[in-house]
Amino acid sequence: MLENQLLHSSHQPVLLTEVLTALQIQPDGSYLDCTYGRGGHSRAILSQLGNNGKLIAFDQDPEAIENAQQLQQLDSRFTIIHSSFDQLKAQCQQQNIFNKINGILLDLGVSSPQLDNADRGFSFMKDGPLDMRMNPQIGESVAQWLAKAKVAQITEILKIYGEERYAKRLANAIVAARTETPLLTTKQLANIIATAHPAWEKDKHPATRSFQALRIFINQELQQLQTTLPQAIETLAPLGRLAVISFHSLEDRIVKRFMRDQAKGTHFPPNLPIPAAMMKPNLSIVGKPIYPSDQEIRANPRARSAVLRIAEKCE
Ligand SMILES: C[S@@+](CC[C@H](N)C(=O)[O-])C[C@H]1O[C@@H](n2cnc3c(N)ncnc32)[C@H](O)[C@@H]1O
């Protein structure tokens, strides 16, 4: 019964077969799923592990943790940790598995249950409290931040994280509106943006970019990714695999540059007598980026912007 509920979770894992192939699961290996969500990837990894295999998962969302705790009770090979994945190194050191992990998965961004539950405040399609925190137990909500942010700060966030051309105009509209009534709900914000936006893009709600920007900012998504990638390499055993699924160009750029730089090795001025071992790259890139098939996108439209990049830790 419980197992049934877990199996029918409301998030469809993206690029599932491709992720399993990328991680080259060894039955006795140890794996990390940094973004449990509803455990789609985690359960598939567990299904390929033998009795001595291990899977440790992270999520910062209390609802994801509740779901994972049910799985933990059913499967002794599985451990869930309620933490941001930027604590990866410290957590693995505590568990004595640092430098021993055979594969790490990051499936970035938000899950379908987070988007679909109006109470979480991620969606401009549904009315709910303007929150957008993946972990509502810490930090400020978008409503709290927008209540006091200056026009220049809002402009910067919409521009950088939403690549919104009309960032300043929208920021002015937000600040003008909040002097009339406090901004507390997703629909209020979506309507202000829709009214102020001068150039609606085809098939795209005018608040799409702004909501993306505020979500990335309030959860510090790009900073967390940037601090986690180097920790992931350290945590892997030699020849361990790193698989990262990104959903927008800002994330993917960070992953792509990181893998490329780590695959180049350290660069010293050409005339310095540096031993070859010190110049060794840390990673090798495995294959080309992988995109979902048309069939997967038809079955799960949320997969459409996904891209999977794979790298292997050098010996
Ligand atoms: C795209 S979903 C993952 C879905 C999952 N692979 C599945 O098949 O169900 C992303 C998940 O990562 C979590 N997440 C995002 N950033 C995180 C971070 N910095 N630390 C921990 N969890 C994070 C979110 O709360 C969300 O549950």
The ligand as a Tripos MOL2 file, in Angstrom:
@<TRIPOS>MOLECULE
LIG
   27    29     1     0     0
SMALL
NO_CHARGES

@<TRIPOS>ATOM
      1 C1         13.7200   18.3580  -10.3820 C.3       1 LIG1
      2 S1         13.3790   17.8790   -8.7580 S.3       1 LIG1
      3 C2         14.0950   16.2950   -8.6370 C.3       1 LIG1
      4 C3         13.1830   15.1860   -9.0250 C.3       1 LIG1
      5 C4         13.7260   13.8080   -8.7730 C.3       1 LIG1
      6 N1         14.8970   13.5180   -9.5470 N.3       1 LIG1
      7 C5         12.6550   12.7490   -9.0120 C.2       1 LIG1
      8 O1         12.8340   11.9190   -9.9220 O.co2     1 LIG1
      9 O2         11.6510   12.7480   -8.3100 O.co2     1 LIG1
     10 C6         14.5100   18.8500   -7.8430 C.3       1 LIG1
     11 C7         14.4840   18.5880   -6.3430 C.3       1 LIG1
     12 O3         15.7050   19.0940   -5.8330 O.3       1 LIG1
     13 C8         15.4920   19.7900   -4.6560 C.3       1 LIG1
     14 N2         16.5460   20.7920   -4.5630 N.ar      1 LIG1
     15 C9         16.7610   21.8450   -5.3610 C.ar      1 LIG1
     16 N3         17.8420   22.5310   -4.9600 N.ar      1 LIG1
     17 C10        18.3310   21.8620   -3.8810 C.ar      1 LIG1
     18 C11        19.4500   22.0600   -3.0290 C.ar      1 LIG1
     19 N4         20.2720   23.0970   -3.1750 N.pl3     1 LIG1
     20 N5         19.6650   21.1580   -2.0510 N.ar      1 LIG1
     21 C12        18.8300   20.0960   -1.8790 C.ar      1 LIG1
     22 N6         17.7590   19.8740   -2.6400 N.ar      1 LIG1
     23 C13        17.5050   20.7340   -3.6330 C.ar      1 LIG1
     24 C14        14.1070   20.3860   -4.8030 C.3       1 LIG1
     25 O4         13.5550   20.6280   -3.5340 O.3       1 LIG1
     26 C15        13.3770   19.3020   -5.5910 C.3       1 LIG1
     27 O5         12.7300   18.4270   -4.7180 O.3       1 LIG1
@<TRIPOS>BOND
     1     1     2 1
     2     2     3 1
     3     2    10 1
     4     3     4 1
     5     4     5 1
     6     5     6 1
     7     5     7 1
     8     7     8 2
     9     7     9 1
    10    10    11 1
    11    11    12 1
    12    11    26 1
    13    12    13 1
    14    13    14 1
    15    13    24 1
    16    14    15 ar
    17    14    23 ar
    18    15    16 ar
    19    16    17 ar
    20    17    18 ar
    21    17    23 ar
    22    18    19 1
    23    18    20 ar
    24    20    21 ar
    25    21    22 ar
    26    22    23 ar
    27    24    25 1
    28    24    26 1
    29    26    27 1
@<TRIPOS>SUBSTRUCTURE
     1 LIG1         1 GROUP 0 **** ****
